[in-house]
């Protein structure tokens, strides 16, 4: 098995890699859903917006073409990201959000042919080291058992549910405290 290299990307590098990242997204999600997702254009536009967010960080695995990537950004201090959270947002999370210490892991994906080689594990570890946040959070489809199992194995904890838009299905919110240990 060849060595898989990980590297962080600057905002400019990430933006120039938009098409390659969209390729990974399409292939990873088509394999997950067993059909063509049809989300390439939507993902590219969303990614372009994410690259511009404060605190954007990205890590890629692979050589000249990415085999996988993970990226995210800081949550807005206003707490707007938590709209749609079921129940009250815990006081500690509100405090971390207000101080700019919450990192949103927006995407973590690996090409199907390279899954089960610990690339996703290494990507999320690399990204969380780069982001230097007190709390990292991710939204996970409750029906995605593989994702839930992976996050659980990385010592993330399910914090609750969030429905970001009325037309969007509810997502599970998972979190970990990379800078000071883990939630739990």
C-alpha positions in Angstrom: 0.0 0.0 0.0 1.5 3.4 -1.0 2.0 6.1 1.5 -0.8 8.6 1.7 0.3 12.2 2.4 -1.7 14.7 4.3 -1.3 18.4 4.0 -3.1 21.5 5.0 -4.2 24.0 2.4 -4.4 27.8 2.5 -7.7 29.4 1.5 -6.3 30.2 -1.9 -5.0 26.7 -2.5 -8.4 25.3 -1.4 -10.2 27.5 -3.8 -8.0 26.5 -6.7 -8.7 22.8 -5.8 -12.4 23.3 -6.0 -13.0 21.0 -9.0 -10.8 18.2 -7.6 -12.6 18.5 -4.2 -16.0 18.4 -6.0 -14.8 15.2 -7.8 -14.1 13.6 -4.4 -17.5 14.7 -3.1 -19.4 13.3 -6.1 -17.7 10.0 -6.0 -17.9 9.6 -2.2 -21.6 10.5 -2.0 -22.6 8.5 -5.1 -21.0 5.4 -3.5 -22.7 6.2 -0.2 -26.2 6.5 -1.8 -25.7 4.0 -4.5 -26.8 6.5 -7.2 -25.7 9.7 -8.8 -26.2 12.5 -6.2 -26.5 15.3 -8.8 -25.1 17.7 -6.3 -21.8 18.7 -8.0 -22.9 22.3 -8.9 -24.6 22.8 -5.5 -21.5 21.5 -3.6 -19.1 23.7 -5.7 -21.1 26.8 -4.8 -21.4 25.8 -1.2 -17.7 25.1 -1.0 -16.8 28.4 -2.6 -18.8 30.1 0.2 -17.2 28.0 2.9 -13.7 28.9 1.8 -14.5 32.5 2.5 -15.7 31.9 6.1 -13.5 33.1 9.0 -11.3 30.5 10.4 -11.5 28.2 7.3 -9.1 25.2 7.5 -8.7 22.3 5.1 -6.7 19.1 5.0 -6.3 16.8 2.0 -4.9 13.3 1.6 -3.2 12.1 -1.5 -0.7 13.3 -4.1 -1.4 15.3 -7.2 -5.1 14.4 -6.9 -6.9 14.2 -3.6 -8.0 10.9 -2.2 -10.0 12.6 0.5 -10.4 15.9 2.3 -11.8 17.5 5.4 -12.6 21.1 5.9 -14.4 23.5 8.2 -14.5 26.9 9.7 -15.3 28.8 12.9 -18.9 29.1 14.0 -20.2 32.7 14.0 -19.9 34.2 17.5 -23.5 35.3 17.3 -24.6 31.7 17.8 -26.7 31.7 14.6 -25.4 28.2 13.7 -27.3 26.7 16.6 -30.7 27.9 15.3 -32.8 24.7 14.9 -31.1 22.9 17.7 -33.5 20.7 19.7 -33.7 22.0 23.2 -31.5 24.6 24.9 -27.9 24.9 23.7 -25.7 23.8 26.7 -24.2 26.8 28.5 -20.6 25.6 27.9 -21.3 25.4 24.1 -22.8 28.9 24.1 -19.7 30.2 25.9 -17.3 28.5 23.4 -19.4 29.9 20.5 -19.4 33.5 21.9 -15.6 33.3 22.3 -15.0 32.1 18.8 -13.8 28.7 19.9 -16.3 26.4 18.0 -15.0 24.8 14.8 -17.6 23.4 12.4 -16.3 20.3 10.6 -18.3 21.0 7.4 -17.1 18.0 5.3 -15.1 14.8 5.7 -14.9 12.6 2.6 -12.7 9.9 1.2 -12.9 8.2 -2.3 -14.5 4.8 -2.0 -11.5 2.9 -3.3 -9.4 4.4 -0.4 -11.9 4.0 2.5 -11.1 1.7 5.4 -7.4 2.7 5.3 -7.7 5.2 8.2 -7.5 8.2 5.9 -10.6 9.8 7.4 -9.2 9.3 10.9 -5.9 11.0 9.9 -7.7 13.8 8.1 -9.9 14.7 11.0 -7.0 14.5 13.4 -4.9 16.7 11.1 -7.7 19.2 10.7 -8.5 19.4 14.4 -4.9 20.0 15.2 -4.8 22.9 12.7 -8.0 24.5 13.8 -7.0 24.9 17.5 -10.5 25.1 18.8 -11.9 24.3 22.2 -14.9 22.5 20.6 -15.4 20.9 17.2 -18.8 19.9 15.9 -20.2 18.1 12.9 -23.6 17.3 11.5 -24.3 13.7 10.7 -27.3 12.1 9.0 -28.9 9.9 11.7 -29.3 7.1 9.1 -25.6 7.1 8.3 -24.4 4.3 10.6 -20.9 4.2 9.1 -20.4 7.9 9.9 -21.8 7.5 13.4 -19.5 4.5 14.1 -16.5 6.5 12.8 -17.1 9.5 15.0 -17.8 7.3 18.0 -14.4 5.6 17.4 -12.7 9.0 17.4 -14.2 9.8 20.8 -16.8 12.3 19.5 -20.1 12.5 21.4 -23.6 13.0 20.1 -24.8 16.3 21.5 -28.3 16.6 20.1 -30.2 17.3 17.0 -30.3 20.3 14.7 -32.6 21.2 11.7 -30.7 24.0 9.9 -33.6 24.8 7.5 -37.3 23.9 7.6 -37.0 21.9 4.4 -33.8 20.0 5.6 -34.0 16.8 7.5 -32.9 16.9 11.1 -29.2 16.0 11.6 -27.4 14.7 14.7 -24.8 17.1 16.2 -21.6 15.4 17.3 -18.8 17.1 19.1 -15.4 16.7 20.6 -13.0 18.9 22.5 -9.7 18.5 20.6 -7.8 21.2 22.6 -8.6 19.9 26.1 -9.8 16.3 25.8 -13.1 15.1 24.8 -16.8 15.6 25.7 -18.4 12.9 27.6 
